Amino acid sequence: MKKTIHLILSLLICIIISLFMSSFIIKNNPFKFSQDSKRLKETETFFNNEENKDIIKIKEEIDKVNNPKIELIPDDNLAPKDYFQQNKILIMGDSLVEGLEAYGVLYSSNTIWKRGERIDNMQEQLEQAVSYNPNAIILAYGLNDIRLWNGNVDGYINAYSNSLDTIINTLPNKEIYVCAILPVSNEATAKDSSFQYIALFNERLKQLCNEKNIQLIDSSYLLKNVDNPYGPDGIHPKAFFYQEWANDIMNKMR
């Protein structure tokens, strides 16, 4: 009997010692604890990312239903004025866009413009665009922006990128086109050195458009191949330009 009791006590002592040692090893093994924490965080991040993907995918599908993408009618017989109106195309920008309306090249309903407007402060114009609900949007900004940024191409591109994101989120599933900054005369550049950066700004703007899968429309050649194409300020083109510009935009959209 005594031997049995002694054996039982010995076993209990061994079990207690084993449990104590196991607890000590777990407590004093920070590497294992760190590994477990890392795995937990990685698992949590994975599921959060998957959940966000699902939410984004669902939102995209809802946007497609509520705002279906409309194909533009490629009617080669239409003049820009009628092509823009029939397809509900909207061009937004500064005083260059004003010229399209002023010279009767486009209907006023297809233009939103403001003298001195820039891409970074076009929120009011975007609100007008929402009311019109166009099928396609053309952005024609730059000559005022380049004066503001004066060589700071990164600042300009960040501003443009932010505005594009806002437009895409506000008016989903719309065709978006971006006009390159038009060149100015040598006399205008001599008066305002910021215009010397037009080529650089356009190069970076093209990169941005490629990243966002947006077509850049560069109509610079319409001014480079003509003698004395500018008005008195050397910045705004003469009347002939606006019809050719609208034709070039329309043809490149097709």
N, C-alpha and C positions, 0 to 999 in steps of 0.2 A: 504493500500500500504506500509506504513511504517512498519507494522507488518511483511509483507512478506519479505521485504528487511532485516529486523532484523533477521528473521528466516534463510534466506539464508546465511547471514554472520556468524551466529552461527554454522551452519552446516559446512561451509568452515573451520572455526577455529578448530572445532572438528576433521575434516579430517586431517588438517595439524598437529595437536598435535598427532594424532594416527600414522601418517607416521613417525614423528620425533621419537616417542617412539619405534616404530618397528625397525627403523634404529639403534637406540641406543642399543637395546637389542641384535641385531645381531652382532653389532660391539663389544660389551662387553661380548660375550659368547664364549670364547676361546675353551671351551670344545667341543661345536658343530663344530667349525672350525677345531679343531684337529681331531674330528671323521670323518668329511668329507674328510680331507686330507689323513687320514689313509685308508679310504675306497677307495679313488682314487689310492693310491699307491698299495694296495692289488689287485685291479682290474687290474692295469697296469702290476704288477708282474705275475698275473695269465695268462693274454693273452700272455705276453712275453714267459713264460714257455711253454704254449701250442704251440706257434709258433716254439720254439726251438725243442720241441718234434717232430713236423711235419718235420722240416728240418733234424733232426737226422734220423727219420724213412725213409725219402726219400733217404738220403745218403746211408743208410744200404741196401735199395732195389736196388739202382744203383750198389753198390758194389757186390751184389749177382749176378746181371746180367753180369757185366763186369769181375768179378772174381768168377765164380761158384766154390763151394766147391766140390772137387773131392774125392770120396770114394776110399780108398786104397784097392788093390786086396789082399784078404787073402789067398794066395796060400801057403799051408803048405809044398809044395815040393821045394819051392825056398830057396836057401841059402841066408844069409843076403846080400851078394854082388849083387846078381841078384834082390832080393826083393827091395833093396834100388834104384837100377837103374830103374827097371820096373815101380816103383811107384813114381819116381822123388822125393825121400826123401833126404834131406840135413841135415848133422850134422855139427854144427859149434862149435868151441871152441879153446882150447889151445893145448899143446903138446900131451895130451892124445888122441885127435882126430888125430893128426899126426900119432900116433901108428897104428890106424885103416888103414891108407893108407900105411904106411911104411911096415907093415907085410902082405899086400895084402888082408886084410879082406874086404875092401871096395874099389870101384873105386875112383880115385882122383876127378872125377866129382861130387861125392856125399859127399865130405868133404871140409870144409873151416877151416883152422887152422892157428894159429900163436903162436909160443912159447912165453910164458909170457902173453898171452892175458887174458883180464878180461871182465866181463859183462858190465862194465861202459864205456869201450873204444872200443866197437866192431862195431862202425859205418862203418868202411871200409869193414868189413866182411859182414855187412848188404847190402852194395852196391853191393858186389859180389853176394849175395843171390838174390837180385832183378833181376840181369842179368840172373840167372839160372831159376828163377820163379818156385820154388819147389811146390809140392802138400803138403808136410809136412816138418816141421822144428824141429830139435832136438837141444837143447842148452846144451852144456857140458862145463860149466865154473865153477870155484870155488877155485881151489887150489892156484891160484895167487891172487884171490880176498881176500881170508881169510888172506893172509899175509898183504895185504894192509890195511884191516879194523881192524885186530888184536883185535878181541873181540867186535868191534862196530857193532853188528848185525843189529841195526836199519839203519845204514848207508848203509850196504850191501843190505838189503831188499829194501830200497828206490831206490838204484841204479838199482837193478834187476827189480823192478816194473816199473821204468821209461823206461828201455830198452824193456821190454815186451810190454808196451803201444806203443812204437815206432815201434816195429816189427809188431804188430797187425794193426796199422794204415798204415804202409808202404806196408805190404803184407796181405791184408784182406782176410778172409775166408780160411785161411790155417790152417791145423792141427799143433798145437804146443805142443811139449813135452819138459820137463825139466829134466835133469839128476841131481840126488843128488850128492853132493860133495863126492868123494871117500875117504875112510880112508887111512891113511899113517901108516908107521911103528912106533913103540915106540921109536926107535932110532931117527927118523926124528923129532918126537914131542919133544924129549929131546933137540935137537939142535935148534928148532924153536917153541917156546911156543904158537904161534898163532894157530898151528894145534890142540891144545886142544879144540878149539871152534867148530870143525867140526860138532859134534852132535847137538849143539845148533843152528848153522847156518842152518843145514838141517831141523831141527824142524820148524824153522820160514819160511824156503823156502817152506815147505809142506803147511803151512798155507796160504802163498801167492798164491800158485798154486790152492788151494781149492777156494780161493776168486775169482780167475780169471777163474775158471772152466778149468784148464789146468792139464793134467796128469803128475805127478812126477814119474820118473823111478829111483828106488833105486837099484843099482846093487852091493851094498857094500858087500853082503854075498859072492860074488865070490872071494873076497880077505880075508874075515874073516875065511873061512873054509879051507884054504890052508896053509901049512907050508912054510915059507920063500917065499912069492909070489912077493917080490919086488926086483928091481934092486939095484945097489950099493948105490943110493941116498936115498933109503927107501921110495921114493915118487912114482916113476913111476913103474908100474907093469912089470913083465917079459912078454915075447912074448905070452905065453899061454893065458893070460888074454883077449887079444883083440878079439879073435874069440868068446870066451864065452860072452864077453860084448856085441858084436854085436848081438849074438843069443838072449841074454836076452832082449835087446832093441826091437828087432824084435818081439819076442813073446809077450811082454807086449803091443806093439802097436796093435797087432792083437786082 
